[in-house]
């Protein structure tokens, strides 16, 4: 094609574009008023009020693990964690011992599944005999059990590998006394019930010298193993045997003793009441049940003042959260748990009501919005488009929610944030 031809084609294109734009009215989107009405895209950031609440109920029973240890934190105070458990005699697996049976050794075997502070791996463990029966009921983290002065196990270890089984020697007095009952087929160990009348169970603690919280497994792998010899086929005491008393399939729970008198939360004394600390910061801690309550009623004003709009998307974010020491990690996932003026979670059978994720039924409880943590931005975030759409259309409106950590029963992870750093942004469009 020659140069003149190219110039003609370019001229036609320029003319067409000029005609097209001469017909368009000013606006955010659209060619003209008759074809498509212009659309305006906007963002609303909802003002959110908040407070702190300490929940009265955090369940801690029969989780297959329990918390032990001590911690001191200037924000949350001093906490001592003790785990209580019955001991499974496993009577049906205990054979008949002869009067010649000889006890060789007794070991307590256990596994630690997690640490609050991953940089502190020294464990000083103590195991005591319970002083009273452990009641088989639903326990919460503020519960406790009577503990005797009888020390059954004590030992120190550096936890190099959390997948490993660690072993400590059992007190000779306890080991010999129980082995004598086993060898004599004493009536006190004839059944599990009779055994518990004599031996109610165990309490697991740390000495408190090392400040950390540990999660100890409470299953068959955590056990007291008796190694002994009995008469063999030769008539000699040369038959090596063993018997395990385990923590599997028995009631257990952990309890927390909390002292906040010298902490930033010193005024937080009543449960299920809203509280604003002097720092004006917001706090969340698993285990103790400290949550932040948020009020979303500003969405109602937004909905009333903006009829006929289209909700395109909505996001909730919390962060950046305050810095925390190396070795500590905040909760990995947060829920938004429905609450009310009573400041309790709203139960739904075995679970509780939460804000539901996009596409799920808003009145359900099995598909919660999950605010996941981004370590780089130190921020939790999630999409709540369906919730805001349902709120706007008035098909489901609830204003009060707890910032509720997913692992509230299983650890003492925590974080702190500025109340101005919790945000809900609504991206919407409307006709101009």
N, C-alpha and C positions, 0 to 999 in steps of 0.2 A: 504494500500500500504506500502511495506517495505521501509527501508531507501535507499537501492540500487536503487529501482525503482524511487524514488524521485530525487536521484542524476542524473540519466540518463535523466529525463525530463528537469531538470534545465540545464544540459549540452547542450541539443538540443536547448533550448531557447537562451542560450548565443551564440552558433554557428550561429544561424539565425540572431541575432542582429549584430554580427560581420560582416557577409557577407553583410547585408543591408548597414551598414555605410561605408564599404570599397568601395561601388559603388558610394557614394555621393561626389560631388564636393563642395568646400567651397562656401557659399553664405548665403543670408538671409533667403531663403525659397526654397524648391524643393528638389527632391531626386537625380536627375542627369540631365545632360544637354539634354539628349534625351527625358526624360519624361516631365519635366516642367522646364522652364527657371526660375532661381532664381529671386525673386522680392524684391526690396528694399523699405522700408517704411520710409518716410521722413516728416519733418515739416518745413514749410516756414512761418516766421513771417514778414508780410508786413510792411515796413517803412511807416509811415503815417505823412504827414504834416497837420497842422491845423491852424486856425485863428478864431477870433471872428467876428460876424456880428450882427448888430442890424437891424432886419427886419423893413421895412417901414409900413407894414400892419399886424395888429393883430385885427381881427374882434371882436367886443364886443356888437353888437346889437341883441336884441330879443333872449337872451339865457335863459330866464325865471329866471335869477338871475343876480346880479350885485355886484361888489366889492366896499366896503367902508372902510375907515380907513386911518391910517398913519403908516409908518414904517421907521426906520433908520437902515441902514446896512453899515458897513465899506467897504464892497466889492461892493455893488450895489447902494449905495447912499440913498437919501431920496425920498420917494414916497407918494403921497397923492392920494387916490382913491375916486371918487365921482360917484354915480349912479344917472342917470336922467330918469324920466319916466313921461309919460302922466298919467292922472287919468280917469278911466272909470266911467262916471256918472251913467251908467245903467238906462237911462231915462225911458225905457219901464217898469221897475220894480218899479218906483216911482209913487205911487198913488196920488190922488188929496187930498191935505191937506186942512182942514178948517182953517179959520182965527183964530180959538180957539186953534189950535195945540200948544203944549208946548214942548220945547226941554228939555230933562232931562240930557243927557250927550253925549259926542262924544269921541270915543276911536280910536286910531291907533293901529291896530293889525298886528304883523309881526312875521316872523320866520327867524332865522339865520341858514343856512345849513352847514357852515364850517368855520373854523378859520385857519389862517396861523400858528399862534403859539398856540398850544392847551393848554399851561400852563397859558395863559393870557385870562381870560374869562370876564373881566369887559368891558362893552360896554357903551359908552357915545354917544348917538345918537342925531343928529339934522336933522330936515327935514325942508327945506325952499321951498318957492314958486319960480317957475321959472320966470325969467324976460323976457323971449322971447320964442316963439314957439319952440317945439321940432320937428325937421324935420324928417319925416318918410322916412329914407333912410338907406343905409348901413353905419354904424359907425365903427370907429376903436378906439383903446385905447388912441390914442393921441388927440381925439376930446374932445370938451367941450361945455357947454351950459351956457348962461347967467343966473345968479342966483340973485334973489332979496334979500333984507335984511329982508323980512317978514318971521319970524320963526313960523312955524306951529306946530311942535312937538319937544320936547326935553325931554330927560329922561335918567336915568342910570339904568343898571341892570347887575347882574352877571348871565352869561349864564350857568346854571347848566345842562341843558338838551337841546340839539340841536333839539330834536323832538318837543319841546314845542312851543306854541304860546305865545308871550309876548305882553303886552298892555301898551300904554302910553296915557295920556290925551292929547287931541288936544287943541290948543290955543283957549280960549273963544271967542276972536274977530273973528277968522276965522270961528269957529263953528257957532256963532250967525249970522254972515253975510250970510253964505251959507244957513243956515236954513231959514232965512228970504226970500231969493230968492226962495227956495223950497216951502215955505208956500204961497207965493204970486204968484206962477206960473210965475215967471219973464221970459220974453222972452229970457234972456241970458242963460237960462238952458233948453230951449225948445228942443234943439238937442245937440248931442255930439260936433258938430262943433262949435256951438255958445258958448257952455260951455268952450271949449278950447280957444276961443278968449278972454274970461274973465279970465280963469284960465288955463294957458299953461301946468302946471304939477308940479312935485315935484323934488327936489334935496336932496339926502341922503348923509350925511357926519357924521364923528365923530369929537369930539372937538379937538382931537390931543393929549390930555393929556395921554391917554393910547396908546401905540405903538403896534398896531396889525392891521391885515387886516381881514375883515369879508365878508362873502358872504351872501347877503340878498335875500330871495326868492321874485320873482316878478310874482305873480300869484294871483288867486282869494282869497287865504288865507291871503294875505297881503292887508289890506283894511282900510278905514276910515268908521266906523260904527256910524250912528246917532241913538240914542235911544230917542224916543219921545212918547207923548200921544196925542190922538185926540178924538173927540166925539165918544162915543160908542152908543149902542142901547138904553141905558137909557137916552141919552141926556147929560150925564156927560162926562167930559174929563177924561175918565178912560180906553180907549182902548190903550194898550201898543203896539207900532209898532217900526220897525227899518228899516233902509235903508243903504245899503253898497255901497260905491264907492271903486272900486277895482283896482288893478294893473294888472289884467288879461286881455289879448287880446288887449293890447295897446302897441305902440312902446316904447322901452326903450333901454338904453345902459349904459355903464360905461366908464369913462375916467380917465387917469392917468397923474398926474403932477410929473415929474421926475427931480431931481437935483443930478447930479453925481459929482459936483465940488470937493468935499472932499473925494471921494471914490477911490477905486482901478481902477475904470473905468473912471477916470476923463477925459481921452483923447478921449473917445468914443462919438463923436458928430455927425458924418455923418451916415446916414442910408444906408444900402445896400453896405457898403464898408468894406473890410477886415481890421482888427485891431489886433495888438499884444500889450497887456498891459505890463507895466513895470515889473509886477510880473511874466510874461511869463506863467501864468496859463490860463486855459480855463474855460469859464463861460457859464451857461445856466440858463435863468430865464423865467418862464411863464409870460404872461401878457405884459411885456415890449418888448418881442420879441427878447431877447438876445439869440443867438444860437451859436454853434461852427460849423465851416465849416471844413470838412475833405476832403483830396485829396487821392484817391486810385490808382493813376497812377502807383505806383510801381507794381501793379498786371499785368500791361502790360509787363514790363520788365521780370517779372517772367514767364509769359506765353510764351514769345518769346525765352527765354533761356532754356525752359524745354518742348520741343515737345514730344508728345507721352506718356505723363504721364496720370495717372488716379487720378482725384480728389475724395478722399474718403469722406471728410467732411471739413467744414470750420466754424469757430466761430469768432464772433466779441464780444469784451468786452470793457467796460469803467469802470475803477476803479482799486483799491479802490478810491472812491471820497474823497475829504477832509472832515474832521470832521465838523459837524454843531451842533448848540446848541440843548440841550434837549428841546423838544416841537415842533421843526421844522421837517418837513419831505420833502425829495426830491420828484420830480415827480415820479410816480409809473411806468410809461411806457414811453419809448422813441421810436420814429420813426427815420428812415433815409430818409429824404426828398430830392428829386432830386433838384439840382440847377445848375447854370451855371456861366459864367463870370459876369452876371448882378447881381448875389447874391440875387436872388428872388426865391421863391418856384415856381415850374412849375405847373400851374393850369391844371386840368383835369375836366372840367365842374364845379360842385359844390365842388369838392375836389381837391387834389393835388397829384402829382406823388411821389411815394415812392419806396424804395427798397422792393421787394415783397418776401413773405415768401416762404419756400421750397415747390415746387410742383405747385406754382401759375404761371400764365403767367407773364413774366418779364416786360411786357409793361402795365400791369394793374395798378390799383390804389386802389382796394377795399380789398386787402389782404396784408397789410404792415407787414414787419418784425417788431416784437415787442421786444425790449430790456427790459426785466423785471428786477426789482431791488431786490437784495438779501441783506436784512438788516444785516445779519451776516458778509458777506464779503464786504459790501458796494460797490457792483459791479453790473453793468448792463451787461447782456449778451443775446445772441441769436445765433441760427444757421443760416448761410447764404450759405449753401452748394449749393443750386440751383443757387444763384447769381454768385458765383465763377465759377461754371461749365459753366454757360452761358457766363461769361466774358472770360473764357479760350478758349471756342469754338468760340468766336467772334460773337455769336448770339445776344448778348446784352452787350454793354460796355458803362458805364457812370462812370466818375471818381469823380464828385463833389457832395457831400451830406451835408445836415445840420443834426446835432444832434438836433432833434426837439421833444420837449415834447408833449405828447398826450393832456394834459390839458392846452395848451398854451393860450386858450381864457378864462379860468375859474378860474385861481388862480395866485398867485405870488410865487409859490414854486420855488426853485432854488437849484443849486449845483455847485461846483467848483472842478476841477480836474487837475492833472498834465498832460500835453500833451503826456508824455511818457506812460501814463496809458491807452491810447486807443490802442487796439491791434486787429489785424486780423491774425488769425492763419489758415493756409491751411495744412491739412493732406493729403498727396498724396503718390502714389506708382509708381514705374517704374521698368522696366527690367534692370538687371545689365549687 
